[in-house]
Amino acid sequence: MLNPIPNPIARHFPGSRAAVLIPLSILLLISITSIAQQPSAATLSDAQVRERVESLLKQMTLQEKIGQITQIGPWPVPPENLKPEDLIRAGRAGSVLWTIDSAQIKKMQEIAVKESRLKIPLLFGYDVIHGYKNVFPVPIGMAATWDPAMVERAQAMAAHEASVSGINWTFGPMVDIARDPRWGRIVEGAGEDPYLGAAMARAQVLGFQGPRLGTINRVVGSVKHFAGYGAAEGGRDYDASYIPEELFRNIYLRPFQAAVDAGVGTVMSAYMDLNDVPASGNKWLLRDVLRRDMGFRGFVISDAWAVASLQVHGYARDPEDAAYRGLTAGVSMDMGSETYLKNVPKLVDSGKLPISAVDQMVREVLAVKFRLGLFEHPFGDLASKEKVLNDPEHRAATRLAAQRSMVLLRNENQALPLKKTLASLAVIGPLADSAEEIKGSWTVERGPGVSVLEGLRNKLPDAKIEFVRGGDMQRLFPMPWDAAEGRKATPLMPESEMRKEVEKAVEAAKRADTVVLVLGERASMSGEAASRASLTLPGNQRQLLEAVVAAGKPVVLVLLNGRPLEITWAAEHVPAILEAWYPGSEGGNAIADVLFGDVNPGGKLPVSWPRVTGQAPTYYNHNLTQAPEDAPGFTSRYWDLVTAPLYPFGYGLSYTTFAFSNLKLDQKSIKASGTLHVSVDVENQGGVAGDEVVQLYIHQRAGSASRPARELKGFERIALAPGEKKTVRFSLGKEELKFWSPETKTWVVEPEAFDVWVGGDSKATLHSEFKVTE
Ligand code: BGC
């Protein structure tokens, strides 16, 4: 978030004021199934909600109305330094941002529901992105599980932990499609694909909210950042996005539509310019697309200070104009700034803004509060906070999720799994001993974490395990909010010390039977304001890698990172590479589980993995060109590198092998309104049990527009015992076959020929075809 007002809370990373550790206490058991089956607190019908909203609205003063569309922070509002408590008491705040202190939340809510004139409860919003105290893998890792049911359960647990802490609103899921790994926020989403992205969006909304708003122990979600943020030019965070409407609707909006269909209560409007109009002042986007076309019926919250920033963009003339443009464009609530609070009264008094425009926004906010059951249950079950946050099932769930998120990128000559009889192990790398970095960015009450080193020690209590840091890495520029508060980037180890560390690492490698080299990025190197111009291993990690490999011992490379990195050298010289993302609280244990074969990795890449930075953006669902790569003479569209990424979308190895056969379509041709059934047999041909993600891709051969070379339209993660064979079935109907045509400007299913492939990644070769008829 970049804005002229210094952000008073550095909330994303370890060491930030909001990153509070709370003590462990009594461990009690609550099963996740009991959470899933809990009843709804709110059971109001739409008509009842409308009636209550109208009756409340009639009693509200202008100030109180503006209060409902204002989200304040827990700090005084300038220039008069209005205290948050006073604003709440006066009914001048509808929500509070970035407060995780349960006692403070309770106090503020009490003021709202006991001391304010109309007793309207507050929404407390926070970024509960991949866990609350128990930290799950970062979202890109969760997407790599290809397991929406598990993701839903994980977010239900996160919601439960948040709700018993007093938070009733999460700023998630983040569903921005990211095709360019230079963009730091790729870590927060589900990667490049709209179909996988939609599945993850749906799962997360259901996890956060339950089957309907008001489900007990859940929170309201906020799908973000609406829309097109991931297409920031050059991958530079906050930069403008230019997205043609067909690409916007076919790719970028699909996960948002899935979130809306799953009933998400709020949508967060993005910061950046979309085709020259800032998203948070973009009437077409927020009214025509979101409310009219997509059928959204909750409310829109701006990103933090995004309404005030309309002026910074060079779009609004002054704060009053910014308030006017934000509100009329369809931003129902202003996050963090006093732009609505200060300017809407002037706009209404002068007659520029009709009160009906304000009323409409207030209605949307109140309706969500009613549907959430907030008037009946404003507090959350604070008494059970310690119990829920320390629930061993939550902790166990983070380990399971981490195991399932890992992607085995390389495994030459079955270098993995390692044997538990290993006598000695060298654990090397600047991230290997960190119990903090392993959790990634965006965590709240960070509970304890398990580093890779600790996980390996837990796994091999009797082995000689030697740790060498091996070097260091640093952001050249600190996070903007750190800089605003005068915090400097973590100091880098001096060059001379780094050289010594590399030497120490080489010596340790020579002494050990096997080396586990842990490389990647610090958590603060991806996420918001964490874009990069280059995807190389930061710091001295490349030198460390080459030196350790040259020591001649078997090396396993474990990556901790939130984006694909340039590892082309490693992919040629290191026999085993495991992508572990930032796996969360139990990360180190989960990594050890996979390295030693207690768990067979089954995650798959939710992004295409470029060989070098210059390949970005690279994505599998590109259009065909007049020079397809298999045409004579055209092997690449670069003369200095192949076009193909290092690892394709959907890719990931296993300790076993799977064979696909018997691809069957129940019809050779269907009507545009019809449904086709596809089946395929998948067999585990190896000696160990394992998971395969069965993926189905299609291609429309001709039509009113060029269609992507391949598009994912079905997937299922299945578990197979050695020798076991299963039949997996998919359906292809209107939802899968439709696209938004630039010719007709509508969704169409066209009577054309289609290809279909099924396999274990986006290069699947098992092929068939079908036709759609009028
Ligand atoms: C980010 C959002 C986040 C908000 C509130 C902004 O800077 O862009 O993703 O939800 O802050 O923390």
Residues whose N, C-alpha, C, O or C-beta is under 5 A from the ligand:
A	BS01	BGC	M1 D127 F171 D303 A304
